[in-house]
């Protein structure tokens, strides 16, 4: 997810509260992590909530969802390993300032008051009111003290700064307006959006001695004064209390483990920095294993925001034969880069120089023109025009450069090492994953080529006997032309032999699409099968095949050949299961409604002995056949796969000594 247009991810890291870091580490070390409880804990602290939503900003996915659910989704996307590394790093710089504790508690009080006022006023989304209240004075809690020098300054400047911080988390405009308007007076707030009025009243109520009269607050809120007084008293206990993890309110000591960060669930007192660095490197490596490429890219971007306070790479390039080719792109179209033709031997390019010097280099746009390198100038424009840092990387013998959009990079060895570890861990896993994928595709292609060669030999070797059989059928027809029944049987056999020939010709031909229609008339298929199978499968076994068709039946969304293959398999199973004197019914009906769709129903029902319980419980497993004679029992699994490919379904009903029925439901053509 990207930050809002025109806003780079935050280049500052707040100092979290020490209790928060300890709580996070303890919860994250549970197996499996209690994500809901972690999300609830995060949602109660303004800085924790900001860090997570700044790393993976809101992007129009609020839409009535609870804040806890939105945070939980992002926590699981980040993963436990990455969050542990973040909590360990944050704990080393965390603050135990009573002032920060009080400000965080005050923010929670305003948030709770705002959410309840929104509910009392029938606001459509109290969660927006909660978030605006939690971040109404984010400037004051953003670090231990006020990094912008706004603590005792102009209230509007503080509100403006809080709003800008909230904007970096992708917050919706009405919430940003509510944060900004908390510093305005009653006359200004009266005709504002209802959300702004709710948060303004909540902030005033949270003050020990509100500067606004109760009558004024009642008028702005549209609620009786008595309701506001009761609400303030109800939440008075939140003021000045430490923010505990959810479920630990009754045990304050649970939120205060021994001093020192937790690693692997154990508390450490003043752990050595090399040990911490090694532990977090291991966590970073584990954070990028076995991920989808998109999730890996999102996690790399978000982890930089969490662990370094700076945006992740917008672009990652690899040096391949003197050309810089994209490995990951975030906001830059790879086709644009292809048009530039970036080269690693360009002496004027910041990207090339950083790669050759093996050291990060910063590019600042020149006033009035492209400067020495037009390619750098264009890339900078595509990234927002505020300058960028080219960061060289080398993983598994491959090298390249990552591009970070920033206007004023900070010199910090610890943060630089953290950024390098993140890039190396993510790119190493990504490149290894792509290499494994390429190797697997090569093996599959090799196996496919061998299969196609065998198929071609089979096609060549079977063409002669099939032609010979076809010729003999024509000869028999000439000799017994007067026997109409014989001619009909020979015609059916001839069409089946032709179908086998077509199947053999199409097997193994990559990219060849069968021109067969995707729909068929089920009754026609059932009639043909009854003609073919009555004697060959049933009569010679002493079993009677009955055909029962609904006169008017819509077309089914399945190719004719697939339906024939499915039904032939089921008919053969029925014929082999029913003893002499038994009966098998092949029937059609419908259309019927199945899961809201109109379907054609086809049934194959026998009055045989039924399926054993153990077979019925494991109907589609290979090797489960009770027929013997080398049968692997894979027919029903193949039938199910064929039906699923066309969104059809099959149901089996069987009872001992009463027979078995197979029902097939195939979507009907509209």
Buried (B, 14 or more C-beta within 10 A) or exposed (E): BBBBEEBBBBBBBBBBBBBBBBBBBBBBBEEEBBBBBBBBBBBBBBBBBBBBBBBBBBEEEBEEBBBBBBBBBBBBBBBBBBBBBBBBBBBBBBBEBEEBBBBBBBBBBBBBBBBBBBEBBEBEBBBBBBBBBBBBBBBBBBBBBBBBEBEEEEEBBBBBBBBBBBBBBBBBEBBBBBBBBBBBEBEEBEEBBBBBBBBBBBBBBBEEEBEBEBEBBBBBBBBEBEBBBEBBEEBEEBBEBBBBBBEBEEEEEBBBBEEBBBBEEEBBEEBEEEEBBEBBBBBBBBBBEEBEEEBBBBBBBBBBBBBBBBBBBBBBBBBEEEBBBBBBBBEBEEEEBEEBEBBBEBEEBBBBBBBEEEEBBBBBBEEEEBBEBEBBBBBBEBBBEBBBBBBBBEBEEBBBBBBBBBBEBEEEEEBBBBBBBBBBBBBBBBBEBEEEEEEEEEEEEEEEEEEBEEBEEEBEEEEEEBEEBBEEBEEBBEEBEEEEEBBEBBEEBBEEBEEEBEEBEBBBEEEEEEEEEBBBBBBBBBBBBBBBBBEEBBEEBEBBBEBEBBEEBBBBBBBBBBBBBBBBBBBBBBBBBBEEEBBBBBBBBBBEEBEEBBBBBBBBBBBBBBBEEEBBEEBBEEEBBEEEEEBEBBBBBBBBEBBEEBEBBBEBBBEEEEBBBBBBBBBBBE
